[in-house]
Amino acid sequence: MRATNTMPITDVELARASAAGDEWAFERIYRSHVRKVYSICLRLLGDPADAEEVTQDVFVRLFQKIGTFRGDAALSTWLHRLAVNTALMALRHRRRRLTYELSDDMRPSLENSPSGSRRDGLLLDRIALERAIAQLPPGYRTVFVLHDIEGYQHEEIAEMLGIAVGTAKSQLHKARLKMRQLLRGARARSRE
């Protein structure tokens, strides 16, 4: 199956062609979605190497399951749900809570930079934010990342995770409260 100038190829058509063995169609799906899948995995797992590994797992699973895609939802929604579920399984299997622990040689040196530097402040804020996200319980973290970082709506998140819309909203609210608490603690520690 190849695109023509007069007929665009939809994700449903690409999925069907891929399920029928068309390597070009699967490659097109991969190229269209790999960055977003990696981004989701990185935010959920917190480690680039783990995110790359899980992204590969997602596309292996996609290759195996592409024939089950019915087109009821957008392929991107279906694929992102697969990415979230695969990342969550990786978290469960590893049984570890991820934190961004910077070694001493990776910490920004404030002694070498002018005090009050805006860039240093932004870097420290970003580090504090990433650490706070990593400290959220997995359910809260997933909903927070999908909604506040990736921009999904509550209905899409509920569909991806197989939960009620109200549950997604509740988890997001609790995640934001926990984030505020964690960030306040980080600010207090940085003032000491």
Rosetta blueprint (number, residue, H / E / L):
1 M L
2 R L
3 A L
4 T L
5 N L
6 T L
7 M L
8 P L
9 I L
10 T L
11 D H
12 V H
13 E H
14 L H
15 A H
16 R H
17 A H
18 S H
19 A H
20 A L
21 G L
22 D L
23 E H
24 W H
25 A H
26 F H
27 E H
28 R H
29 I H
30 Y H
31 R H
32 S H
33 H H
34 V H
35 R H
36 K H
37 V H
38 Y H
39 S H
40 I H
41 C H
42 L H
43 R H
44 L H
45 L H
46 G L
47 D L
48 P H
49 A H
50 D H
51 A H
52 E H
53 E H
54 V H
55 T H
56 Q H
57 D H
58 V H
59 F H
60 V H
61 R H
62 L H
63 F H
64 Q H
65 K H
66 I H
67 G H
68 T H
69 F L
70 R L
71 G L
72 D L
73 A L
74 A L
75 L H
76 S H
77 T H
78 W H
79 L H
80 H H
81 R H
82 L H
83 A H
84 V H
85 N H
86 T H
87 A H
88 L H
89 M H
90 A H
91 L H
92 R H
93 H H
94 R H
95 R L
96 R L
97 R L
98 L L
99 T L
100 Y L
101 E L
102 L L
103 S L
104 D H
105 D H
106 M H
107 R L
108 P L
109 S L
110 L L
111 E L
112 N L
113 S L
114 P L
115 S L
116 G L
117 S L
118 R H
119 R H
120 D H
121 G H
122 L H
123 L H
124 L H
125 D H
126 R H
127 I H
128 A H
129 L H
130 E H
131 R H
132 A H
133 I H
134 A H
135 Q H
136 L L
137 P L
138 P H
139 G H
140 Y H
141 R H
142 T H
143 V H
144 F H
145 V H
146 L H
147 H H
148 D H
149 I H
150 E L
151 G L
152 Y L
153 Q L
154 H H
155 E H
156 E H
157 I H
158 A H
159 E H
160 M H
161 L H
162 G L
163 I L
164 A L
165 V H
166 G H
167 T H
168 A H
169 K H
170 S H
171 Q H
172 L H
173 H H
174 K H
175 A H
176 R H
177 L H
178 K H
179 M H
180 R H
181 Q H
182 L H
183 L H
184 R H
185 G H
186 A H
187 R H
188 A H
189 R H
190 S H
191 R H
192 E L
